[in-house]
Each structure stands twice: as C-alpha cells, then as structure tokens.
Amino acid sequence: STKFRFNDSVDLRNSKTAIFQLNLTEPILAQLRVVPDRTGDTSRRARQASARDFLSVYLEAGKITVLAKDSLSNSTITGSKSHDLYAGLKAKVAVYDPSFTALYAKYSDARKSKSPTDQIEQSIDSLDNLVKEKVYLGFLKAPATKNSPVAIYALTQYAGYAINPVKAEPVFKQLGPVPRNLPSGKIFEERIALAKKLEIGQYAIPFSQADTAGKIFSLASLKGKVVLVDFWASWCGPCRAENPNVVKAFYTYKDKGFTVLGVSLDQPGAKERWMKAIHDDGLAWNHVSDLKYWDNEVSKAYGIQAIPQNYLLDNEGKIIGKNLRGEALQIFLKNLFETSGSTN
C-alpha cells in the first residue's frame, strides 16, 4: 500500500557510515540500495551493477545495524527479530529458485520461437503453489511465527495479488493478535472483505469513466452482453503479451454477444501512449481510464494489486469468471457460447 511507502537517502562519498532515523507505525520491509558515484561512467554494465546491489531489511523499533563488507548483498544485519524471521523465510523460498529459473528460461525460449507456453505456465503455477503451501502457509501456522509482524508479509505472498477469500480468510483469522491488529493487517482484512464482494456469482461493481474521446462510458451500458472487464496498461509487458489472446476471443465471439471493456492504469499525461497501444495491438473495443496509474478509481474499487487482471461478466452483470488468460479464456468462452448455445 502507498500508505506505507517512504524514501530517504544519504551521501556516502565522504563517509563509510549512514544513520537513518525513522518513525514507524509498524514493522515494515524496506529496501536499501547503493547508487555508486560513477561520474562519466554511463555504461550499461555500470547501471546493471548498481541495480543488483540492494538489500531488503525488515525494520522495527530499536537500533538496527547493517554491516556491509563489499556490497549490500553481502551484509550482516543485527537488532531486528522481524528481519531474522524474514531472512529464515526467504532462505526456505530460495531453495526453489533454481527450479523457477529453469522454467522461466524455458518460457522465454518458447516465446522467442513462438512455441506453445501453456504447459510451461502450468508448471510455473504448480511450483508457485507448492512454495505457497509448504513455505508460506507453514510459516503462518507455526506457533513460533503466527504472531509475528512478518506474518502479514507471509500472508500477502500466500494469498497473491488476487485474493481467494475462501483460502485467505481462515488463515488470517488463525493468526495471533499482533499481525491482525497492525495497520497492514487491517488493510488485508479489508482486501478480504472486498474479495468477497467480487466472488463468482456476485454482481460486478458498477463504474463509469472517461473513454478515449473524453466522454463518460458506463459498464451498465453493456448490459445484455457477456463482458470481459480487462485491467491493463500500455506500459505493462505481460498485458501487451496477453492482448493477442483477448483480440482472438473478441473476434471469435463478438457476434454472439461478447465484448471487452478495457480499463487502463496508464499514467498521468500518457494518453497518447495509451491510445497508441490500443491502435498497435488492435484492441477494437471500448476503453476507459482516468490516467491515474495505480490510483485509477475503478482499479481501486476492484482491489487491483497487479495487472493484467480481468473479470468475466454474464449478460446480467454477474461475475462468472476471473483472471482468464491464454487458452483458459478461449476454453471458457467456447464452453459458454458453443456448448450451452445461450448466455441466458
């Protein structure tokens, strides 16, 4: 949440020590990064070296010391019990890193050769679910850690960006009072409540927003059609990669009562980039945006934490599918329109 974000910096060119004094409302995960003084060195190699030298630290009340030997990534951290728990959790997750790396390499190769990626994506999802169940859920249920402030971080990783309240709520309720009563704990509880309102079978939250011509366009105006509400942005690589699948679905079923409503999280002043992406990707459906980036009012109403995301609505405005991408979207629509023969 942006409520917990802050930035601070210090010039270390004439010193080897930096002291930060912060007022925290709760323990938080912070990132330390060194930006070397590379005057005159603008090489790609220099920029990459700077980007790699960072350290995640769990901050809490008290004096915390970070002793960096030759880089931040080679540091010793003392004074934070929360960080000790976080480091232990990340070490267990890191065991699976080689498997993820291998799968992502296969995915990249398949994309370059334009080969099918569905099985690779399923393998990535399966491995991700394994980590969530074995590592994060284990942390959340262990008596020694379920009352730690780090439990909210672990729960966020376990639940993912699209919360399933059936899975997440029981886990949240069995946590100790410390994490549940933190500001971030209260926010997570609100996310669960919103997710319940957006479950399959619920009516979609109504909204209106400006279209590409600046005119207000309402979701309600599409009643009677099966609508894919698609959250995306011109700057979002995975969104742009998914667009051909949405285009295929649109042209396959548009004459049977299917359409798409794009909700863009493009940034202020980026209307031209937004419209160019619509044109370049051939997105021949209605689009809306307030050009407020992550503060897009519709995305906030739907609790969007990452994109691409989508909701599929029936012709009465009820949610019948969520986050349908790739082949899953094609199969769902085929079953809906060709197997049933009707959307009523």
C-alpha contacts under 8 A as a table, 3 or more apart, distances in Angstrom:
res1	aa1	res2	aa2	distance
1	S	4	F	5.92
1	S	5	R	7.25
2	T	5	R	5.20
4	F	28	I	7.95
10	V	18	A	6.70
11	D	14	N	7.54
11	D	15	S	7.88
12	L	15	S	4.90
12	L	16	K	6.16
12	L	17	T	7.13
12	L	18	A	7.13
13	R	16	K	7.88
13	R	37	D	7.64
15	S	18	A	7.69
24	L	27	P	6.84
24	L	28	I	7.89
24	L	60	E	7.44
24	L	61	A	7.51
25	T	183	P	7.67
26	E	60	E	6.89
26	E	182	L	6.69
26	E	183	P	7.30
27	P	58	Y	6.78
27	P	59	L	5.36
27	P	60	E	4.38
27	P	61	A	7.30
27	P	82	S	7.57
27	P	149	P	6.56
28	I	58	Y	5.60
28	I	59	L	5.33
28	I	60	E	6.81
29	L	56	S	6.68
29	L	57	V	5.72
29	L	58	Y	4.35
29	L	59	L	6.13
30	A	56	S	5.64
30	A	57	V	5.28
30	A	58	Y	6.09
30	A	59	L	6.74
31	Q	54	F	6.82
31	Q	55	L	5.57
31	Q	56	S	4.40
31	Q	57	V	6.15
32	L	54	F	5.48
32	L	55	L	5.06
32	L	56	S	6.25
32	L	57	V	7.42
32	L	72	L	7.70
33	R	51	A	7.96
33	R	53	D	6.20
33	R	54	F	4.32
33	R	55	L	6.47
33	R	72	L	7.38
34	V	50	S	6.70
34	V	53	D	6.24
34	V	54	F	6.54
34	V	72	L	7.39
35	V	50	S	5.70
36	P	50	S	6.60
38	R	41	D	5.06
38	R	42	T	7.28
38	R	46	A	7.61
39	T	42	T	7.81
41	D	46	A	6.87
42	T	46	A	6.53
42	T	47	R	7.03
43	S	46	A	5.25
43	S	47	R	6.51
44	R	47	R	5.13
44	R	48	Q	6.14
45	R	48	Q	5.14
45	R	49	A	6.18
46	A	49	A	5.16
46	A	50	S	6.35
47	R	50	S	5.19
47	R	51	A	6.27
48	Q	51	A	5.07
48	Q	52	R	6.31
49	A	52	R	5.32
49	A	53	D	6.59
50	S	53	D	5.50
51	A	54	F	7.16
53	D	71	S	6.48
53	D	72	L	5.80
53	D	73	S	5.91
54	F	72	L	5.62
54	F	73	S	5.96
55	L	72	L	5.70
55	L	73	S	5.71
57	V	83	H	6.18
58	Y	80	S	7.05
58	Y	82	S	5.97
58	Y	83	H	4.50
58	Y	86	Y	7.07
59	L	64	I	7.51
59	L	80	S	6.65
59	L	82	S	7.32
59	L	83	H	7.02
60	E	80	S	6.36
60	E	82	S	7.10
62	G	79	G	7.14
62	G	80	S	7.74
63	K	79	G	5.98
63	K	80	S	7.95
64	I	77	I	7.19
64	I	78	T	5.80
64	I	79	G	4.50
64	I	80	S	6.04
65	T	76	T	7.96
65	T	77	I	5.67
65	T	78	T	5.32
65	T	79	G	6.37
66	V	75	S	6.44
66	V	76	T	5.76
66	V	77	I	4.64
66	V	78	T	6.77
67	L	75	S	5.37
67	L	76	T	5.14
67	L	77	I	6.47
68	A	71	S	5.66
68	A	72	L	5.31
68	A	73	S	7.71
68	A	74	N	6.00
68	A	75	S	4.22
68	A	76	T	6.53
69	K	72	L	7.57
69	K	74	N	6.16
69	K	75	S	6.16
70	D	74	N	6.59
71	S	74	N	5.32
71	S	75	S	7.01
72	L	75	S	5.44
77	I	80	S	7.68
77	I	83	H	8.00
80	S	83	H	5.20
80	S	84	D	6.51
81	K	84	D	5.05
81	K	85	L	6.48
82	S	85	L	5.24
82	S	86	Y	6.17
82	S	148	S	7.31
82	S	149	P	6.96
82	S	150	V	6.26
83	H	86	Y	4.81
83	H	87	A	5.90
84	D	87	A	5.18
84	D	88	G	6.26
85	L	88	G	5.16
85	L	89	L	6.23
85	L	145	T	7.76
85	L	150	V	7.20
86	Y	89	L	5.06
86	Y	90	K	6.18
86	Y	150	V	6.55
87	A	90	K	5.13
87	A	91	A	6.11
88	G	91	A	5.14
88	G	92	K	6.57
89	L	92	K	5.35
89	L	93	V	6.51
89	L	135	V	7.32
89	L	136	Y	7.69
89	L	139	F	7.51
90	K	93	V	4.95
90	K	94	A	6.02
91	A	94	A	5.04
91	A	95	V	6.81
92	K	95	V	5.62
92	K	96	Y	7.92
92	K	135	V	6.63
93	V	96	Y	5.89
93	V	97	D	7.23
93	V	131	V	6.74
93	V	135	V	6.66
94	A	97	D	5.02
95	V	98	P	7.32
96	Y	99	S	5.47
96	Y	100	F	6.45
96	Y	131	V	7.68
97	D	100	F	5.09
97	D	101	T	6.05
98	P	101	T	5.03
98	P	102	A	6.20
99	S	102	A	5.23
99	S	103	L	6.29
100	F	103	L	5.15
100	F	104	Y	6.09
100	F	124	I	7.00
100	F	127	L	7.64
101	T	104	Y	5.23
101	T	105	A	6.16
102	A	105	A	5.15
102	A	106	K	6.36
103	L	106	K	5.08
103	L	107	Y	6.17
103	L	120	I	6.79
103	L	123	S	7.60
103	L	124	I	6.60
104	Y	107	Y	4.88
104	Y	108	S	6.09
104	Y	124	I	7.89
105	A	108	S	5.09
105	A	109	D	6.20
106	K	109	D	5.12
106	K	110	A	6.09
106	K	120	I	7.33
107	Y	110	A	5.11
107	Y	111	R	6.18
107	Y	117	T	6.34
107	Y	120	I	6.23
107	Y	121	E	7.52
108	S	111	R	5.15
108	S	112	K	6.26
109	D	112	K	5.14
109	D	113	S	6.25
110	A	113	S	5.17
110	A	114	K	5.80
110	A	115	S	4.84
110	A	116	P	6.64
110	A	117	T	6.28
111	R	114	K	4.85
111	R	115	S	6.17
111	R	116	P	7.74
111	R	117	T	7.17
112	K	115	S	7.74
116	P	119	Q	7.66
117	T	120	I	5.27
117	T	121	E	6.09
118	D	121	E	5.12
118	D	122	Q	6.20
118	D	326	G	7.76
118	D	327	E	7.33
119	Q	122	Q	5.01
119	Q	123	S	6.24
120	I	123	S	5.01
120	I	124	I	6.26
121	E	124	I	5.04
121	E	125	D	6.16
122	Q	125	D	5.03
122	Q	126	S	6.06
123	S	126	S	5.03
123	S	127	L	6.18
124	I	127	L	5.20
124	I	128	D	6.07
125	D	128	D	4.98
125	D	129	N	6.12
126	S	129	N	5.13
126	S	130	L	6.20
127	L	130	L	4.97
127	L	131	V	6.36
128	D	131	V	5.25
128	D	132	K	6.31
129	N	132	K	4.98
129	N	133	E	6.13
130	L	133	E	5.25
130	L	134	K	5.93
131	V	134	K	5.33
131	V	135	V	5.36
131	V	136	Y	6.85
132	K	135	V	5.72
132	K	136	Y	4.99
132	K	137	L	6.10
132	K	157	Q	7.27
132	K	158	Y	5.03
133	E	136	Y	6.14
133	E	137	L	5.04
133	E	138	G	6.88
133	E	158	Y	7.50
134	K	137	L	6.10
134	K	138	G	5.65
135	V	138	G	5.18
135	V	139	F	6.22
136	Y	139	F	5.11
136	Y	140	L	6.25
136	Y	154	A	5.53
136	Y	155	L	7.04
136	Y	157	Q	7.13
136	Y	158	Y	5.75
137	L	140	L	4.93
137	L	141	K	6.19
137	L	154	A	7.76
137	L	155	L	7.65
137	L	158	Y	6.67
138	G	141	K	5.34
138	G	142	A	6.09
139	F	142	A	5.37
139	F	145	T	6.10
139	F	146	K	6.77
139	F	151	A	7.47
139	F	154	A	7.29
140	L	145	T	6.54
140	L	146	K	4.89
140	L	151	A	6.01
140	L	154	A	6.89
140	L	155	L	7.02
140	L	171	V	7.37
140	L	175	L	7.04
141	K	145	T	7.51
141	K	146	K	5.75
141	K	171	V	7.85
141	K	174	Q	7.79
141	K	175	L	7.59
142	A	145	T	5.54
142	A	146	K	5.74
143	P	146	K	5.60
143	P	147	N	7.49
144	A	147	N	7.29
144	A	148	S	8.00
145	T	148	S	5.20
145	T	150	V	7.87
145	T	151	A	6.89
146	K	151	A	5.91
146	K	175	L	5.22
146	K	176	G	5.79
147	N	151	A	6.87
147	N	175	L	5.99
147	N	176	G	4.13
147	N	177	P	6.53
147	N	178	V	5.62
147	N	179	P	6.08
148	S	151	A	5.42
148	S	176	G	7.60
148	S	178	V	6.58
148	S	179	P	6.15
149	P	152	I	6.20
149	P	153	Y	7.77
149	P	178	V	6.50
149	P	179	P	4.89
149	P	182	L	7.66
150	V	153	Y	5.22
150	V	154	A	6.36
150	V	179	P	7.57
151	A	154	A	4.94
151	A	155	L	5.96
151	A	175	L	7.71
151	A	179	P	6.31
152	I	155	L	4.94
152	I	156	T	6.08
152	I	179	P	6.09
152	I	180	R	7.86
152	I	184	S	7.08
152	I	185	G	6.27
152	I	188	F	7.97
153	Y	156	T	5.14
153	Y	157	Q	6.40
154	A	157	Q	5.14
154	A	158	Y	6.10
155	L	158	Y	4.88
155	L	159	A	5.94
155	L	168	A	7.80
155	L	171	V	7.94
155	L	172	F	7.49
156	T	159	A	5.27
156	T	160	G	5.95
156	T	161	Y	7.74
156	T	188	F	7.97
157	Q	160	G	5.32
159	A	162	A	7.15
159	A	163	I	5.36
159	A	164	N	6.92
159	A	167	K	7.76
159	A	168	A	6.02
160	G	163	I	6.06
161	Y	304	I	7.55
161	Y	305	Q	5.43
161	Y	306	A	6.15
162	A	304	I	7.62
162	A	305	Q	7.41
163	I	168	A	6.86
163	I	191	R	7.63
163	I	192	I	6.88
163	I	195	A	6.30
164	N	167	K	5.60
164	N	168	A	6.01
164	N	192	I	7.89
164	N	195	A	6.91
165	P	168	A	4.88
165	P	169	E	5.26
165	P	192	I	5.59
165	P	193	A	7.91
165	P	195	A	6.18
165	P	196	K	6.21
166	V	169	E	6.11
166	V	170	P	7.25
167	K	170	P	6.39
167	K	171	V	7.02
168	A	171	V	5.36
168	A	172	F	6.16
168	A	192	I	7.42
169	E	172	F	5.03
169	E	173	K	6.13
169	E	192	I	6.67
170	P	173	K	5.17
170	P	174	Q	6.40
171	V	174	Q	5.39
171	V	175	L	6.70
172	F	175	L	5.47
172	F	180	R	7.32
172	F	189	E	7.89
173	K	180	R	7.85
175	L	179	P	6.96
175	L	180	R	6.66
176	G	179	P	6.30
176	G	180	R	6.60
177	P	180	R	5.17
177	P	181	N	5.95
178	V	181	N	5.58
178	V	182	L	6.49
179	P	182	L	5.29
179	P	184	S	7.94
179	P	185	G	5.72
180	R	185	G	4.67
180	R	186	K	6.58
181	N	185	G	5.72
181	N	186	K	6.26
182	L	185	G	4.82
182	L	186	K	6.29
183	P	186	K	5.15
183	P	187	I	6.31
184	S	187	I	4.97
184	S	188	F	6.17
185	G	188	F	5.08
185	G	189	E	6.23
186	K	189	E	5.00
186	K	190	E	6.32
187	I	190	E	5.01
187	I	191	R	6.30
188	F	191	R	4.91
188	F	192	I	6.35
189	E	192	I	5.12
189	E	193	A	6.42
190	E	193	A	5.03
190	E	194	L	6.26
191	R	194	L	5.09
191	R	195	A	6.07
191	R	303	G	6.91
192	I	195	A	5.00
192	I	196	K	6.34
193	A	196	K	5.26
193	A	197	K	6.78
194	L	197	K	5.17
194	L	198	L	6.59
194	L	302	Y	7.51
194	L	303	G	7.05
195	A	198	L	5.05
195	A	199	E	6.33
195	A	303	G	7.73
196	K	199	E	5.38
197	K	202	Q	6.43
198	L	202	Q	5.95
198	L	203	Y	7.44
198	L	204	A	6.69
198	L	205	I	7.87
198	L	302	Y	7.71
198	L	319	I	7.32
199	E	202	Q	5.71
199	E	319	I	7.04
200	I	318	K	7.67
200	I	319	I	5.08
200	I	320	I	5.33
200	I	321	G	6.47
200	I	322	K	7.82
201	G	318	K	5.75
201	G	319	I	5.33
201	G	320	I	6.16
202	Q	318	K	5.50
202	Q	319	I	5.66
203	Y	317	G	5.65
203	Y	318	K	4.15
203	Y	319	I	5.92
204	A	313	L	7.30
204	A	317	G	5.92
204	A	318	K	5.79
204	A	319	I	6.02
205	I	301	A	7.66
205	I	302	Y	7.52
206	P	218	S	7.85
206	P	219	L	6.28
206	P	220	A	6.78
207	F	218	S	6.00
207	F	219	L	5.85
207	F	220	A	7.69
207	F	298	V	6.71
208	S	216	I	6.27
208	S	217	F	5.43
208	S	218	S	4.18
208	S	219	L	6.27
209	Q	215	K	7.95
209	Q	216	I	5.18
209	Q	217	F	5.55
209	Q	218	S	6.67
209	Q	288	V	5.65
209	Q	289	S	6.15
209	Q	290	D	6.67
209	Q	298	V	7.95
210	A	213	A	7.49
210	A	214	G	5.01
210	A	215	K	5.08
210	A	216	I	4.29
210	A	217	F	5.90
210	A	288	V	5.30
210	A	289	S	5.86
210	A	290	D	6.41
211	D	214	G	5.17
211	D	215	K	5.44
211	D	216	I	6.08
211	D	217	F	6.01
211	D	286	N	7.34
211	D	287	H	5.51
211	D	288	V	4.19
211	D	289	S	6.44
212	T	215	K	7.44
212	T	275	M	7.19
212	T	287	H	6.52
212	T	288	V	6.48
212	T	289	S	7.80
217	F	221	S	7.63
217	F	288	V	7.10
218	S	221	S	5.47
218	S	222	L	7.69
219	L	222	L	5.71
219	L	223	K	7.50
219	L	261	L	7.85
220	A	223	K	5.43
222	L	225	K	5.86
222	L	227	V	7.39
223	K	226	V	7.96
223	K	315	N	5.75
223	K	316	E	6.05
223	K	317	G	6.47
224	G	257	G	7.78
224	G	314	D	7.91
224	G	315	N	4.24
224	G	316	E	6.12
225	K	257	G	5.05
225	K	258	F	5.71
225	K	259	T	6.86
225	K	314	D	6.82
225	K	315	N	4.48
225	K	316	E	7.76
226	V	257	G	6.02
226	V	258	F	4.68
226	V	259	T	6.29
226	V	312	L	7.22
226	V	313	L	5.59
226	V	314	D	4.61
226	V	315	N	4.83
226	V	317	G	7.94
226	V	343	T	7.66
227	V	258	F	5.96
227	V	259	T	5.08
227	V	260	V	5.34
227	V	261	L	6.83
227	V	312	L	5.73
227	V	313	L	5.08
227	V	314	D	6.63
227	V	315	N	7.42
228	L	258	F	7.95
228	L	259	T	6.45
228	L	260	V	4.63
228	L	261	L	6.13
228	L	310	N	6.56
228	L	311	Y	5.70
228	L	312	L	4.44
228	L	313	L	6.30
229	V	260	V	6.03
229	V	261	L	4.93
229	V	262	G	6.04
229	V	263	V	7.10
229	V	310	N	5.40
229	V	311	Y	5.14
229	V	312	L	6.29
229	V	313	L	7.70
230	D	260	V	6.95
230	D	261	L	6.06
230	D	262	G	4.78
230	D	263	V	5.89
230	D	308	P	7.36
230	D	309	Q	6.23
230	D	310	N	4.48
230	D	311	Y	6.75
231	F	262	G	6.11
231	F	263	V	4.83
231	F	264	S	5.93
231	F	265	L	7.27
231	F	299	S	7.42
231	F	307	I	6.28
231	F	308	P	5.67
231	F	309	Q	5.27
231	F	310	N	5.83
232	W	236	C	6.87
232	W	239	C	5.69
232	W	262	G	7.10
232	W	263	V	6.29
232	W	264	S	5.05
232	W	265	L	6.14
232	W	307	I	5.72
232	W	308	P	5.15
232	W	309	Q	7.14
233	A	236	C	5.30
233	A	239	C	6.81
233	A	240	R	7.96
233	A	263	V	7.95
233	A	264	S	4.83
233	A	265	L	5.04
233	A	266	D	5.19
233	A	274	W	7.12
233	A	307	I	7.91
234	S	237	G	7.84
234	S	239	C	7.77
234	S	240	R	7.05
234	S	264	S	7.66
234	S	266	D	6.43
234	S	273	R	6.57
234	S	274	W	5.41
234	S	277	A	5.60
235	W	266	D	7.19
236	C	239	C	5.24
236	C	240	R	6.36
236	C	307	I	7.41
236	C	308	P	7.84
237	G	240	R	5.19
237	G	241	A	6.20
238	P	241	A	4.97
238	P	242	E	6.16
238	P	307	I	7.83
238	P	308	P	6.80
239	C	242	E	5.10
239	C	243	N	6.23
239	C	307	I	6.84
239	C	308	P	5.16
240	R	243	N	5.15
240	R	244	P	7.85
240	R	281	D	7.56
241	A	244	P	6.88
242	E	245	N	5.59
242	E	246	V	6.78
242	E	325	R	7.15
242	E	326	G	6.88
243	N	246	V	5.07
243	N	247	V	6.11
243	N	281	D	6.81
243	N	283	L	7.75
244	P	247	V	4.96
244	P	248	K	6.11
244	P	281	D	7.33
245	N	248	K	5.11
245	N	249	A	6.29
245	N	325	R	7.40
245	N	326	G	5.68
245	N	327	E	7.83
245	N	329	L	7.99
245	N	330	Q	7.96
246	V	249	A	5.06
246	V	250	F	6.06
247	V	250	F	5.04
247	V	251	Y	6.31
247	V	282	G	7.20
247	V	283	L	6.43
248	K	251	Y	5.49
248	K	252	T	6.08
249	A	252	T	5.12
249	A	253	Y	6.17
249	A	254	K	7.97
249	A	329	L	7.53
249	A	330	Q	6.24
249	A	333	L	7.74
250	F	253	Y	5.61
250	F	254	K	5.35
250	F	258	F	6.82
250	F	259	T	6.12
250	F	260	V	7.02
251	Y	254	K	5.50
251	Y	255	D	7.85
252	T	255	D	7.69
253	Y	256	K	5.18
253	Y	257	G	6.82
253	Y	258	F	5.51
253	Y	259	T	7.86
253	Y	333	L	7.85
253	Y	337	F	7.81
254	K	257	G	5.52
254	K	258	F	4.56
254	K	259	T	5.74
255	D	258	F	7.01
256	K	337	F	7.33
259	T	285	W	7.03
260	V	285	W	5.93
260	V	286	N	6.84
261	L	285	W	6.50
261	L	286	N	5.19
261	L	287	H	5.68
261	L	288	V	7.61
262	G	285	W	7.54
262	G	286	N	6.33
262	G	287	H	4.51
262	G	288	V	6.20
263	V	287	H	6.02
263	V	288	V	5.14
263	V	289	S	5.70
263	V	298	V	7.70
263	V	299	S	7.84
264	S	274	W	7.67
264	S	287	H	7.43
264	S	288	V	6.42
264	S	289	S	5.12
264	S	291	L	7.37
265	L	289	S	6.75
265	L	290	D	7.93
265	L	291	L	6.27
265	L	292	K	6.61
265	L	293	Y	4.52
265	L	294	W	6.08
265	L	295	D	7.99
265	L	296	N	6.11
265	L	299	S	7.74
266	D	270	A	6.28
266	D	271	K	7.51
266	D	274	W	6.50
266	D	289	S	7.43
266	D	291	L	5.11
266	D	292	K	6.67
266	D	293	Y	4.98
267	Q	270	A	5.41
267	Q	271	K	7.96
267	Q	291	L	4.94
267	Q	292	K	5.39
267	Q	293	Y	4.38
268	P	271	K	7.59
268	P	291	L	4.87
268	P	292	K	5.55
268	P	293	Y	6.88
269	G	272	E	7.96
269	G	291	L	7.22
270	A	273	R	5.29
270	A	274	W	6.19
270	A	291	L	7.07
271	K	274	W	4.98
271	K	275	M	6.14
271	K	291	L	7.19
272	E	275	M	5.15
272	E	276	K	5.97
273	R	276	K	5.01
273	R	277	A	6.14
274	W	277	A	5.30
274	W	278	I	6.43
275	M	278	I	5.01
275	M	279	H	6.27
276	K	279	H	5.06
276	K	280	D	5.92
277	A	280	D	5.03
277	A	281	D	5.83
278	I	281	D	5.48
278	I	282	G	5.98
278	I	283	L	5.14
278	I	284	A	7.66
279	H	282	G	5.17
279	H	283	L	6.54
289	S	292	K	7.83
289	S	296	N	7.24
290	D	296	N	6.10
290	D	297	E	7.48
291	L	296	N	6.76
292	K	295	D	5.12
292	K	296	N	4.84
292	K	297	E	7.90
293	Y	296	N	5.69
294	W	299	S	7.38
294	W	300	K	7.72
295	D	299	S	7.37
295	D	300	K	6.54
296	N	299	S	5.35
296	N	300	K	6.21
297	E	300	K	5.16
297	E	301	A	6.20
298	V	301	A	5.02
298	V	302	Y	6.33
299	S	302	Y	5.09
299	S	303	G	6.05
299	S	304	I	5.15
300	K	303	G	4.87
300	K	304	I	6.04
301	A	304	I	7.88
304	I	307	I	7.40
304	I	309	Q	7.58
306	A	309	Q	7.07
309	Q	322	K	7.72
309	Q	323	N	5.28
310	N	322	K	5.77
310	N	323	N	4.82
310	N	324	L	6.80
311	Y	319	I	6.62
311	Y	320	I	7.76
311	Y	321	G	5.87
311	Y	322	K	4.57
311	Y	323	N	6.27
311	Y	324	L	7.78
312	L	319	I	5.78
312	L	320	I	5.67
312	L	321	G	4.78
312	L	322	K	6.04
312	L	324	L	7.97
313	L	316	E	7.50
313	L	317	G	5.19
313	L	318	K	5.13
313	L	319	I	4.50
313	L	320	I	5.55
313	L	321	G	7.04
314	D	317	G	5.34
314	D	318	K	5.40
314	D	319	I	6.52
314	D	320	I	6.34
314	D	343	T	7.01
315	N	318	K	7.47
315	N	343	T	6.91
315	N	344	N	7.18
319	I	322	K	7.65
321	G	324	L	6.84
324	L	328	A	5.61
324	L	329	L	4.76
325	R	328	A	5.51
325	R	329	L	5.10
326	G	329	L	5.77
326	G	330	Q	6.97
327	E	330	Q	5.09
327	E	331	I	6.14
328	A	331	I	5.22
328	A	332	F	6.09
329	L	332	F	5.19
329	L	333	L	6.19
330	Q	333	L	5.36
330	Q	334	K	6.06
331	I	334	K	5.06
331	I	335	N	6.18
332	F	335	N	5.28
332	F	336	L	6.13
333	L	336	L	4.86
333	L	337	F	5.96
333	L	338	E	7.91
334	K	337	F	5.42
334	K	338	E	5.31
334	K	339	T	6.88
335	N	338	E	5.59
335	N	339	T	4.81
335	N	340	S	6.66
336	L	339	T	6.10
336	L	340	S	5.73
336	L	341	G	7.25
336	L	342	S	7.35
336	L	343	T	6.81
337	F	340	S	5.88
337	F	341	G	5.17
337	F	342	S	5.97
337	F	343	T	6.75
338	E	341	G	5.03
338	E	342	S	7.86
340	S	343	T	7.37
